[in-house]
């Protein structure tokens, strides 16, 4: 068993900082080596290292790297929570002299981060805190930690910034820098600093790792010394180069998601962040520079990540051998739980693209994209978490992030748009503080744990969040009661009774990124539009889910309170957004989808709302019109309302806006905008945003047909819904009780067969496409039906 790291105030180790920090202008700062030596007088029985950093550290003992985690200590709300890693280092500690070292770079601590590309967010200096506990034969324990005896020096990593990239001069590498006996007399002493230890917390879940390697699928020489490498897959990570040329050769590696018309790597779609601080000097973006030592040293920049499918390598003279450059896929090492495949290759590619988008955006925290902002936008994860949980174990990953969501919740209950947020709202006056608490984003504090519980049956995911959830819903309800949208004030100066439950004031993104509007126009319109239909819908869903959660936790008074609130909000939504003849307005696809999926439309009017939705889809020549928030529900509500054919027509639509238009255009991850590929052939905005990829849950739950009935799949339904010309589909999911498998196939004779595996501890209901139902006990089952000719 790993021991717990020391409690606050009980650390033997002290925070130490490289002496020359802040060492140069932002983005120009090297990573530092820090090394200390210690003596072990006796035979080592067991040794553990507790370590964390301000910045990113790689730890070494007697020259050997400790662990296989990357970007440690990971990213959390650093003002409130900083993770400590504990390693078993028994095999590395020796009797006699030892050297413990770390390579520390800026990371999220003081490097660029987020939509504003802020620097020095958490402090002006990087730092290290470590402590090693060695148990000796005979029972004595030696405890040594970072202290004033350590020494530091700038490393060969001359610059390292998560967003800008890295500059390595391999000629300056210090051989054996972390080994015993290396001359460090010319290194600088370290500064011992007093930083908090009461915010230190245990590491939750798997670390970020190098999870996969992708080989180059092509190398094109654009000009002498300029090569473009295609890895065939957009992903998150970095490259490894093994041929750096003779000593003194400098290579520049520029990472991007797309090629421009000349076949060169473009960063134009993601290089600029809309709210980035203007800097006097041009700032590089996702670019590494390496100078060769000519001694065969391999280049692998492990202190920054990039979102990319392509790289341009400048400076390599002669042909670039594809085997000398590799794309290293880096993200939180999530356990895979599920998989899907069907008879249509394009749909399989769409599924794969959505899967890759999740992976690329699961690097320490759930991010919007691995390029432009790399931020933990709360809305994005609440949209995708249920889909993600069907394919991966995202519980620890989400719980860790939710602890930050709770830690950064504002005193008024507002949940931040971005978590962790580098802005310190307690001390900094910022325009951003006035636009926190956004519908569809802040609701992540309720909906993410709600979906985790559905997927796993683990009610403990609610424990630390029950109060933050209530504070969020109370915040939204208070906002609803206290403001009115200008258009409503104009239409009726005196508010109607129901309006106290209508959330139509404050800052909201609304549906966000519907196909008919560019991101730029959207930003202009954001403050003007009435987002009441969206915000009120989310207030209803969160209040309802909170009531359910309170019931699960056995707090019936709280359950009643929020059920009552939900009923009032529902009534307000209906009063305001369903007109006298029963139609939902505004009549947009997104609003109708949300109305149907959130249960806002009374049963008697559901068919009419679904028909209105189909009419809008047909009026758009059978194209979708939804954006960020409603897209995941579009196909499900159509299927549930008896329009499975329309759902499949949209799924198989190949002209824009559609999923297959992206795939046909060469997307290997899901694009932020439906029409990212502009008519002039240029590409706009991020090519790696998972939100619209949530459509793949339709493939799991409708096409293959596996739906959760009781939390953790204790009871589930298998109701395959073939369509769109598909002749087979299969889905599996490793539930907490074991593997669920569901597959179907339709033969040329129109005979359909479905196979289901029900794990022990669960029960299932099978509903065949012809409507016949069967109760399934644990075990393997096969049923057949006669499929209609298509
Ligand atoms: C991000 C999103 C985010 C949104 C807020 C964008 O810039 O990339 O994914 O949710 O802002 O609307």
Boltz pocket constraint, residues with backbone or C-beta under 6 A from the ligand:
constraints:
  - pocket:
      binder: B
      contacts: [[A, 368], [A, 369], [A, 373], [A, 377], [A, 379], [A, 380], [A, 509], [A, 512], [A, 689]]
      max_distance: 6.0
